[in-house]
Amino acid sequence: MAPPFASTSKLPAPVEELIKGAQLIKQGAEAKVYKTTLYPTPTIYSPPPSSSSSPPSPSPSPIPVLLKHRFKKSYRHPTLDALLTRQRLTSEARALVRCYKAGVRVPGLRIVDVRQGVLGIEWVQGWSVREVLGGGQEDDELPGDEDGEEAEEEEEEDTQEKLRKLGVDEDALLSAIGGEIAKMHIADVIHGDLTTSNMMVLIDFGLSSTSIMQEDRAVDLYVLERAFSSTHPVPLLPSGEEGEPHFTRVLEGYKEVMVKCGKKGDWARVEKRLEDVRMRGRKRSMVG
C-alpha cells in the first residue's frame, strides 16, 4: 500500500516543461531545436540584521539557452531508439566538453538529459558562416516563424557589411575557421558533419566521434571543402577571372595551428590523406 502522502499523478520532467514554453527554431530528421530561458536557482543567503541598511542580493538573471531535442522515432524499436539516442547525446556532450577544454570556441554545456533526449547549450547570438558569406537561407529553417523572417531580412545585407559588424575581414574569418578545426582535431575530436550552416562556433556535434586517425581528420576537412564549393562558389575578380576558393584560406589557417600546436609531422600526414580522399571523391563523381 502506498504511503498516504504519495502523489498519484506523475510530475512532468523539468526538461519537458522547458520545451513546452520554448520557441521552435529549426527541425531536422533527427532533432528539433528550441530557444528557451533557464532560470538559475536563486542564491541562498542569510538575511542581514535589521539594523543593517545594505540592500538585498539581486536575483540571478535568466539565461537564454538552445535546446536540441532528439525526439522519439516511431519507425524504430523503442529499446533501440532509446539506446541510439543515449549514445549520440552522450557522444555529442563529451565532444563539446573535450573541445571546450582544448580551447576550441564552442558554446558551454548547460543541460544533458539522456532520458528525454535533450541537450542544452549556451545560446550564441549572431549569424552562421553560411549567412555571413552569402550562402542563402538555412535548409531546415522553419517557414513563417519570427526567426525565419529575421533571417530573410538579414540575407539582404551585403557580406562586407556583416563582416564589418563582426569586426573581421573575410580572410581572417576563414583563417579562424581553419584554426578552430585544427584545435578540434588536435583534441582527437572528429566533427563528422562540417558545413558552414552549423558554424558560428562549431555548434552541432551530433555526428561527432573521437579519433586519432589522420584519415578521419582528412575526411572531416573534405566534407567542409565540398560544403564550401556547393554553397559558396569561387568569387569572381574584377577582371572576370575566378578568385581563390574560400577553402584555400581555411586550410591555411588549419595548417598554421596544426604546425604550431599539433604533433610533429601531423600536418604533412593530414595533407597527404586529404589528397587521397579528394582522389577517391573524384572517382566516385565520375562513376556516379
Short mmCIF file of the C-alpha atoms (twelve columns), coordinates in Angstrom:
data_MODEL
# 
_entry.id   MODEL 
# 
loop_
_atom_site.group_PDB 
_atom_site.id 
_atom_site.type_symbol 
_atom_site.label_atom_id 
_atom_site.label_alt_id 
_atom_site.label_comp_id 
_atom_site.label_asym_id 
_atom_site.label_seq_id 
_atom_site.Cartn_x 
_atom_site.Cartn_y 
_atom_site.Cartn_z 
_atom_site.pdbx_PDB_model_num 
ATOM 1   C CA . MET A 1   0.000  0.000  0.000   1 
ATOM 2   C CA . ALA A 2   1.332  3.424  -0.974  1 
ATOM 3   C CA . PRO A 3   2.017  5.892  1.832   1 
ATOM 4   C CA . PRO A 4   -0.753 8.463  2.390   1 
ATOM 5   C CA . PHE A 5   1.464  11.318 1.244   1 
ATOM 6   C CA . ALA A 6   2.369  9.700  -2.087  1 
ATOM 7   C CA . SER A 7   1.176  11.530 -5.196  1 
ATOM 8   C CA . THR A 8   -0.993 9.577  -7.636  1 
ATOM 9   C CA . SER A 9   -0.142 11.867 -10.574 1 
ATOM 10  C CA . LYS A 10  3.209  11.742 -12.357 1 
ATOM 11  C CA . LEU A 11  5.037  15.043 -12.292 1 
ATOM 12  C CA . PRO A 12  6.431  16.182 -15.680 1 
ATOM 13  C CA . ALA A 13  10.190 16.258 -16.087 1 
ATOM 14  C CA . PRO A 14  11.728 19.750 -15.793 1 
ATOM 15  C CA . VAL A 15  13.046 19.489 -19.360 1 
ATOM 16  C CA . GLU A 16  9.529  18.750 -20.655 1 
ATOM 17  C CA . GLU A 17  8.326  21.961 -19.024 1 
ATOM 18  C CA . LEU A 18  11.191 23.876 -20.650 1 
ATOM 19  C CA . ILE A 19  10.282 22.557 -24.104 1 
ATOM 20  C CA . LYS A 20  6.598  23.400 -23.648 1 
ATOM 21  C CA . GLY A 21  7.443  27.058 -23.171 1 
ATOM 22  C CA . ALA A 22  10.255 27.157 -25.719 1 
ATOM 23  C CA . GLN A 23  10.309 28.640 -29.214 1 
ATOM 24  C CA . LEU A 24  10.849 26.107 -32.008 1 
ATOM 25  C CA . ILE A 25  13.575 27.415 -34.309 1 
ATOM 26  C CA . LYS A 26  14.515 24.533 -36.590 1 
ATOM 27  C CA . GLN A 27  13.511 20.955 -37.233 1 
ATOM 28  C CA . GLY A 28  15.515 18.220 -38.904 1 
ATOM 29  C CA . ALA A 29  15.090 14.492 -39.405 1 
ATOM 30  C CA . GLU A 30  16.784 13.649 -36.117 1 
ATOM 31  C CA . ALA A 31  16.037 16.538 -33.792 1 
ATOM 32  C CA . LYS A 32  14.177 19.759 -33.079 1 
ATOM 33  C CA . VAL A 33  15.967 22.901 -31.929 1 
ATOM 34  C CA . TYR A 34  14.407 25.348 -29.485 1 
ATOM 35  C CA . LYS A 35  15.307 28.623 -27.839 1 
ATOM 36  C CA . THR A 36  14.262 28.962 -24.214 1 
ATOM 37  C CA . THR A 37  15.243 30.596 -20.945 1 
ATOM 38  C CA . LEU A 38  16.860 28.883 -17.995 1 
ATOM 39  C CA . TYR A 39  16.256 30.376 -14.573 1 
ATOM 40  C CA . PRO A 40  19.142 29.626 -12.180 1 
ATOM 41  C CA . THR A 41  18.449 28.550 -8.634  1 
ATOM 42  C CA . PRO A 42  18.168 31.726 -6.503  1 
ATOM 43  C CA . THR A 43  21.208 32.452 -4.359  1 
ATOM 44  C CA . ILE A 44  20.684 31.397 -0.751  1 
ATOM 45  C CA . TYR A 45  21.905 33.952 1.732   1 
ATOM 46  C CA . SER A 46  21.336 34.892 5.353   1 
ATOM 47  C CA . PRO A 47  19.115 37.960 5.777   1 
ATOM 48  C CA . PRO A 48  21.051 40.970 7.043   1 
ATOM 49  C CA . PRO A 49  20.401 42.214 10.589  1 
ATOM 50  C CA . SER A 50  17.509 44.640 10.963  1 
ATOM 51  C CA . SER A 51  19.960 47.422 11.766  1 
ATOM 52  C CA . SER A 52  21.816 46.930 8.515   1 
ATOM 53  C CA . SER A 53  20.963 49.242 5.629   1 
ATOM 54  C CA . SER A 54  22.612 47.087 2.927   1 
ATOM 55  C CA . PRO A 55  20.272 46.206 0.051   1 
ATOM 56  C CA . PRO A 56  19.263 42.560 -0.520  1 
ATOM 57  C CA . SER A 57  21.240 40.499 -3.007  1 
ATOM 58  C CA . PRO A 58  19.822 40.722 -6.542  1 
ATOM 59  C CA . SER A 59  18.126 37.670 -8.028  1 
ATOM 60  C CA . PRO A 60  20.176 35.803 -10.655 1 
ATOM 61  C CA . SER A 61  19.426 36.803 -14.256 1 
ATOM 62  C CA . PRO A 62  17.682 34.336 -16.591 1 
ATOM 63  C CA . ILE A 63  19.986 32.622 -19.097 1 
ATOM 64  C CA . PRO A 64  18.979 32.041 -22.751 1 
ATOM 65  C CA . VAL A 65  19.801 28.510 -23.879 1 
ATOM 66  C CA . LEU A 66  19.462 26.400 -27.002 1 
ATOM 67  C CA . LEU A 67  17.747 23.033 -26.575 1 
ATOM 68  C CA . LYS A 68  18.342 20.210 -29.022 1 
ATOM 69  C CA . HIS A 69  15.652 17.557 -28.585 1 
ATOM 70  C CA . ARG A 70  16.220 14.160 -30.183 1 
ATOM 71  C CA . PHE A 71  12.581 13.142 -30.357 1 
ATOM 72  C CA . LYS A 72  11.395 9.528  -30.380 1 
ATOM 73  C CA . LYS A 73  11.362 7.779  -33.765 1 
ATOM 74  C CA . SER A 74  8.201  5.716  -34.251 1 
ATOM 75  C CA . TYR A 75  9.833  3.667  -37.031 1 
ATOM 76  C CA . ARG A 76  12.457 2.282  -34.614 1 
ATOM 77  C CA . HIS A 77  12.014 -0.275 -31.864 1 
ATOM 78  C CA . PRO A 78  11.694 1.658  -28.551 1 
ATOM 79  C CA . THR A 79  14.666 -0.118 -26.976 1 
ATOM 80  C CA . LEU A 80  16.907 0.532  -29.981 1 
ATOM 81  C CA . ASP A 81  15.689 4.118  -30.248 1 
ATOM 82  C CA . ALA A 82  16.473 4.806  -26.572 1 
ATOM 83  C CA . LEU A 83  19.925 3.220  -26.929 1 
ATOM 84  C CA . LEU A 84  20.833 5.230  -30.052 1 
ATOM 85  C CA . THR A 85  19.557 8.471  -28.543 1 
ATOM 86  C CA . ARG A 86  21.564 7.908  -25.374 1 
ATOM 87  C CA . GLN A 87  24.754 7.065  -27.298 1 
ATOM 88  C CA . ARG A 88  24.513 10.028 -29.675 1 
ATOM 89  C CA . LEU A 89  23.582 12.516 -26.971 1 
ATOM 90  C CA . THR A 90  26.388 11.358 -24.702 1 
ATOM 91  C CA . SER A 91  28.891 11.462 -27.557 1 
ATOM 92  C CA . GLU A 92  27.813 14.982 -28.505 1 
ATOM 93  C CA . ALA A 93  28.079 16.243 -24.907 1 
ATOM 94  C CA . ARG A 94  31.502 14.677 -24.432 1 
ATOM 95  C CA . ALA A 95  32.758 16.178 -27.691 1 
ATOM 96  C CA . LEU A 96  31.633 19.645 -26.582 1 
ATOM 97  C CA . VAL A 97  33.367 19.309 -23.218 1 
ATOM 98  C CA . ARG A 98  36.512 17.922 -24.805 1 
ATOM 99  C CA . CYS A 99  36.652 20.792 -27.298 1 
ATOM 100 C CA . TYR A 100 35.979 23.360 -24.589 1 
ATOM 101 C CA . LYS A 101 38.876 22.035 -22.512 1 
ATOM 102 C CA . ALA A 102 41.114 22.123 -25.605 1 
ATOM 103 C CA . GLY A 103 40.362 25.804 -26.162 1 
ATOM 104 C CA . VAL A 104 38.069 25.402 -29.167 1 
ATOM 105 C CA . ARG A 105 35.481 28.181 -29.320 1 
ATOM 106 C CA . VAL A 106 32.321 26.187 -28.667 1 
ATOM 107 C CA . PRO A 107 29.222 27.058 -26.621 1 
ATOM 108 C CA . GLY A 108 29.138 25.972 -22.993 1 
ATOM 109 C CA . LEU A 109 27.170 22.896 -21.969 1 
ATOM 110 C CA . ARG A 110 24.122 23.664 -19.821 1 
ATOM 111 C CA . ILE A 111 21.810 20.597 -19.764 1 
ATOM 112 C CA . VAL A 112 22.194 16.886 -20.521 1 
ATOM 113 C CA . ASP A 113 19.076 14.732 -20.126 1 
ATOM 114 C CA . VAL A 114 19.601 11.344 -21.775 1 
ATOM 115 C CA . ARG A 115 16.162 10.050 -20.712 1 
ATOM 116 C CA . GLN A 116 14.349 12.868 -22.517 1 
ATOM 117 C CA . GLY A 117 16.948 13.053 -25.300 1 
ATOM 118 C CA . VAL A 118 17.710 16.731 -24.680 1 
ATOM 119 C CA . LEU A 119 20.971 18.632 -24.869 1 
ATOM 120 C CA . GLY A 120 21.066 22.250 -23.679 1 
ATOM 121 C CA . ILE A 121 23.896 24.583 -24.685 1 
ATOM 122 C CA . GLU A 122 24.776 28.241 -24.314 1 
ATOM 123 C CA . TRP A 123 22.777 30.491 -26.642 1 
ATOM 124 C CA . VAL A 124 25.058 32.312 -29.099 1 
ATOM 125 C CA . GLN A 125 23.533 35.331 -30.820 1 
ATOM 126 C CA . GLY A 126 24.725 36.049 -34.349 1 
ATOM 127 C CA . TRP A 127 24.987 34.718 -37.896 1 
ATOM 128 C CA . SER A 128 26.162 31.373 -39.159 1 
ATOM 129 C CA . VAL A 129 29.167 31.383 -41.511 1 
ATOM 130 C CA . ARG A 130 26.807 30.462 -44.326 1 
ATOM 131 C CA . GLU A 131 24.747 33.593 -43.719 1 
ATOM 132 C CA . VAL A 132 27.825 35.820 -43.476 1 
ATOM 133 C CA . LEU A 133 29.335 34.522 -46.723 1 
ATOM 134 C CA . GLY A 134 26.042 34.721 -48.586 1 
ATOM 135 C CA . GLY A 135 25.049 31.077 -48.787 1 
ATOM 136 C CA . GLY A 136 21.317 31.756 -48.522 1 
ATOM 137 C CA . GLN A 137 18.686 30.696 -46.003 1 
ATOM 138 C CA . GLU A 138 19.252 27.567 -43.954 1 
ATOM 139 C CA . ASP A 139 17.650 24.449 -45.433 1 
ATOM 140 C CA . ASP A 140 15.934 23.477 -42.169 1 
ATOM 141 C CA . GLU A 141 14.708 26.975 -41.258 1 
ATOM 142 C CA . LEU A 142 11.047 26.895 -40.312 1 
ATOM 143 C CA . PRO A 143 8.956  28.980 -42.728 1 
ATOM 144 C CA . GLY A 144 6.757  31.635 -41.209 1 
ATOM 145 C CA . ASP A 145 8.399  31.874 -37.795 1 
ATOM 146 C CA . GLU A 146 9.847  35.105 -36.457 1 
ATOM 147 C CA . ASP A 147 13.451 33.969 -36.646 1 
ATOM 148 C CA . GLY A 148 12.911 32.869 -40.238 1 
ATOM 149 C CA . GLU A 149 11.598 36.286 -41.197 1 
ATOM 150 C CA . GLU A 150 14.536 37.965 -39.498 1 
ATOM 151 C CA . ALA A 151 16.928 35.646 -41.333 1 
ATOM 152 C CA . GLU A 152 15.405 36.607 -44.673 1 
ATOM 153 C CA . GLU A 153 15.889 40.300 -43.886 1 
ATOM 154 C CA . GLU A 154 19.470 39.676 -42.813 1 
ATOM 155 C CA . GLU A 155 20.173 37.843 -46.068 1 
ATOM 156 C CA . GLU A 156 19.614 41.084 -47.898 1 
ATOM 157 C CA . GLU A 157 22.586 42.636 -46.129 1 
ATOM 158 C CA . ASP A 158 25.829 42.647 -48.036 1 
ATOM 159 C CA . THR A 159 28.530 40.200 -46.952 1 
ATOM 160 C CA . GLN A 160 31.009 43.001 -46.408 1 
ATOM 161 C CA . GLU A 161 28.523 44.819 -44.181 1 
ATOM 162 C CA . LYS A 162 28.133 41.757 -41.986 1 
ATOM 163 C CA . LEU A 163 31.896 41.319 -41.796 1 
ATOM 164 C CA . ARG A 164 32.229 44.976 -40.816 1 
ATOM 165 C CA . LYS A 165 29.741 44.486 -37.990 1 
ATOM 166 C CA . LEU A 166 31.698 41.434 -36.822 1 
ATOM 167 C CA . GLY A 167 34.933 43.418 -36.916 1 
ATOM 168 C CA . VAL A 168 36.792 40.986 -39.201 1 
ATOM 169 C CA . ASP A 169 37.618 40.637 -42.870 1 
ATOM 170 C CA . GLU A 170 36.859 37.552 -44.944 1 
ATOM 171 C CA . ASP A 171 40.415 36.204 -44.855 1 
ATOM 172 C CA . ALA A 172 40.544 36.492 -41.067 1 
ATOM 173 C CA . LEU A 173 37.197 34.703 -40.715 1 
ATOM 174 C CA . LEU A 174 38.220 31.829 -42.983 1 
ATOM 175 C CA . SER A 175 41.606 31.506 -41.274 1 
ATOM 176 C CA . ALA A 176 39.912 31.415 -37.862 1 
ATOM 177 C CA . ILE A 177 37.622 28.613 -39.052 1 
ATOM 178 C CA . GLY A 178 40.642 26.566 -40.115 1 
ATOM 179 C CA . GLY A 179 42.395 27.256 -36.822 1 
ATOM 180 C CA . GLU A 180 39.427 26.131 -34.719 1 
ATOM 181 C CA . ILE A 181 39.078 22.917 -36.736 1 
ATOM 182 C CA . ALA A 182 42.792 22.230 -36.223 1 
ATOM 183 C CA . LYS A 183 42.437 22.653 -32.439 1 
ATOM 184 C CA . MET A 184 39.447 20.307 -32.526 1 
ATOM 185 C CA . HIS A 185 41.435 17.666 -34.434 1 
ATOM 186 C CA . ILE A 186 44.419 18.030 -32.095 1 
ATOM 187 C CA . ALA A 187 41.973 17.158 -29.296 1 
ATOM 188 C CA . ASP A 188 41.171 13.986 -31.295 1 
ATOM 189 C CA . VAL A 189 37.576 15.076 -31.974 1 
ATOM 190 C CA . ILE A 190 36.150 14.404 -35.436 1 
ATOM 191 C CA . HIS A 191 33.106 16.553 -36.158 1 
ATOM 192 C CA . GLY A 192 31.550 14.326 -38.821 1 
ATOM 193 C CA . ASP A 193 29.366 16.992 -40.430 1 
ATOM 194 C CA . LEU A 194 31.402 20.147 -41.016 1 
ATOM 195 C CA . THR A 195 29.397 22.667 -43.048 1 
ATOM 196 C CA . THR A 196 29.113 26.447 -42.961 1 
ATOM 197 C CA . SER A 197 25.490 26.118 -41.806 1 
ATOM 198 C CA . ASN A 198 26.497 24.837 -38.372 1 
ATOM 199 C CA . MET A 199 29.380 27.217 -37.845 1 
ATOM 200 C CA . MET A 200 29.350 30.468 -35.992 1 
ATOM 201 C CA . VAL A 201 31.216 28.471 -33.497 1 
ATOM 202 C CA . LEU A 202 31.419 24.728 -34.038 1 
ATOM 203 C CA . ILE A 203 27.985 24.041 -32.658 1 
ATOM 204 C CA . ASP A 204 26.366 20.876 -33.925 1 
ATOM 205 C CA . PHE A 205 28.356 17.850 -32.762 1 
ATOM 206 C CA . GLY A 206 25.548 15.374 -33.407 1 
ATOM 207 C CA . LEU A 207 27.701 13.129 -35.613 1 
ATOM 208 C CA . SER A 208 30.964 13.631 -33.739 1 
ATOM 209 C CA . SER A 209 33.391 10.976 -32.574 1 
ATOM 210 C CA . THR A 210 36.894 10.742 -31.138 1 
ATOM 211 C CA . SER A 211 39.724 9.506  -33.314 1 
ATOM 212 C CA . ILE A 212 43.496 9.854  -33.685 1 
ATOM 213 C CA . MET A 213 43.378 8.681  -37.326 1 
ATOM 214 C CA . GLN A 214 44.661 11.143 -39.948 1 
ATOM 215 C CA . GLU A 215 42.153 9.622  -42.385 1 
ATOM 216 C CA . ASP A 216 39.250 10.772 -40.206 1 
ATOM 217 C CA . ARG A 217 40.691 14.283 -39.974 1 
ATOM 218 C CA . ALA A 218 41.087 14.400 -43.754 1 
ATOM 219 C CA . VAL A 219 37.506 13.253 -44.321 1 
ATOM 220 C CA . ASP A 220 36.296 15.942 -41.908 1 
ATOM 221 C CA . LEU A 221 38.123 18.577 -43.983 1 
ATOM 222 C CA . TYR A 222 36.887 17.112 -47.268 1 
ATOM 223 C CA . VAL A 223 33.252 17.327 -46.114 1 
ATOM 224 C CA . LEU A 224 33.779 21.020 -45.342 1 
ATOM 225 C CA . GLU A 225 35.536 21.601 -48.663 1 
ATOM 226 C CA . ARG A 226 32.554 20.124 -50.512 1 
ATOM 227 C CA . ALA A 227 30.200 22.285 -48.452 1 
ATOM 228 C CA . PHE A 228 32.136 25.419 -49.421 1 
ATOM 229 C CA . SER A 229 32.225 24.507 -53.109 1 
ATOM 230 C CA . SER A 230 28.482 23.796 -53.272 1 
ATOM 231 C CA . THR A 231 27.221 26.636 -51.066 1 
ATOM 232 C CA . HIS A 232 29.825 29.350 -51.603 1 
ATOM 233 C CA . PRO A 233 31.067 29.415 -55.236 1 
ATOM 234 C CA . VAL A 234 34.520 30.756 -56.059 1 
ATOM 235 C CA . PRO A 235 34.285 34.575 -56.125 1 
ATOM 236 C CA . LEU A 236 34.987 36.414 -59.365 1 
ATOM 237 C CA . LEU A 237 37.703 39.057 -59.521 1 
ATOM 238 C CA . PRO A 238 37.077 42.482 -61.116 1 
ATOM 239 C CA . SER A 239 38.936 41.163 -64.175 1 
ATOM 240 C CA . GLY A 240 36.319 38.435 -64.549 1 
ATOM 241 C CA . GLU A 241 38.695 35.630 -63.583 1 
ATOM 242 C CA . GLU A 242 37.979 33.207 -60.774 1 
ATOM 243 C CA . GLY A 243 39.422 34.159 -57.403 1 
ATOM 244 C CA . GLU A 244 40.831 31.935 -54.696 1 
ATOM 245 C CA . PRO A 245 38.398 29.353 -53.268 1 
ATOM 246 C CA . HIS A 246 37.284 30.051 -49.699 1 
ATOM 247 C CA . PHE A 247 38.532 26.678 -48.530 1 
ATOM 248 C CA . THR A 248 42.129 27.522 -49.510 1 
ATOM 249 C CA . ARG A 249 42.254 30.167 -46.771 1 
ATOM 250 C CA . VAL A 250 40.534 27.808 -44.321 1 
ATOM 251 C CA . LEU A 251 43.218 25.192 -44.986 1 
ATOM 252 C CA . GLU A 252 45.972 27.778 -44.470 1 
ATOM 253 C CA . GLY A 253 44.541 28.628 -41.044 1 
ATOM 254 C CA . TYR A 254 44.281 24.915 -40.257 1 
ATOM 255 C CA . LYS A 255 47.916 24.371 -41.258 1 
ATOM 256 C CA . GLU A 256 49.167 27.288 -39.125 1 
ATOM 257 C CA . VAL A 257 47.595 25.914 -35.943 1 
ATOM 258 C CA . MET A 258 48.363 22.271 -36.714 1 
ATOM 259 C CA . VAL A 259 52.066 23.008 -37.305 1 
ATOM 260 C CA . LYS A 260 52.268 25.207 -34.204 1 
ATOM 261 C CA . CYS A 261 50.237 23.121 -31.740 1 
ATOM 262 C CA . GLY A 262 49.992 19.617 -33.200 1 
ATOM 263 C CA . LYS A 263 52.446 16.738 -33.113 1 
ATOM 264 C CA . LYS A 264 55.451 16.792 -35.407 1 
ATOM 265 C CA . GLY A 265 54.507 15.640 -38.892 1 
ATOM 266 C CA . ASP A 266 50.729 15.739 -38.264 1 
ATOM 267 C CA . TRP A 267 50.067 18.401 -40.907 1 
ATOM 268 C CA . ALA A 268 52.047 16.561 -43.595 1 
ATOM 269 C CA . ARG A 269 50.143 13.342 -42.892 1 
ATOM 270 C CA . VAL A 270 46.745 15.092 -42.904 1 
ATOM 271 C CA . GLU A 271 47.622 16.903 -46.162 1 
ATOM 272 C CA . LYS A 272 48.580 13.628 -47.857 1 
ATOM 273 C CA . ARG A 273 45.416 11.901 -46.626 1 
ATOM 274 C CA . LEU A 274 43.290 14.818 -47.827 1 
ATOM 275 C CA . GLU A 275 44.706 14.421 -51.339 1 
ATOM 276 C CA . ASP A 276 43.863 10.704 -51.213 1 
ATOM 277 C CA . VAL A 277 40.310 11.444 -50.055 1 
ATOM 278 C CA . ARG A 278 39.885 14.045 -52.811 1 
ATOM 279 C CA . MET A 279 41.028 11.488 -55.387 1 
ATOM 280 C CA . ARG A 280 38.506 8.932  -54.142 1 
ATOM 281 C CA . GLY A 281 35.796 11.595 -54.218 1 
ATOM 282 C CA . ARG A 282 36.581 12.488 -57.834 1 
ATOM 283 C CA . LYS A 283 36.433 8.818  -58.817 1 
ATOM 284 C CA . ARG A 284 33.004 8.468  -57.215 1 
ATOM 285 C CA . SER A 285 31.804 11.545 -59.100 1 
ATOM 286 C CA . MET A 286 32.984 10.089 -62.406 1 
ATOM 287 C CA . VAL A 287 31.356 6.729  -61.752 1 
ATOM 288 C CA . GLY A 288 28.169 8.358  -60.397 1 
# 
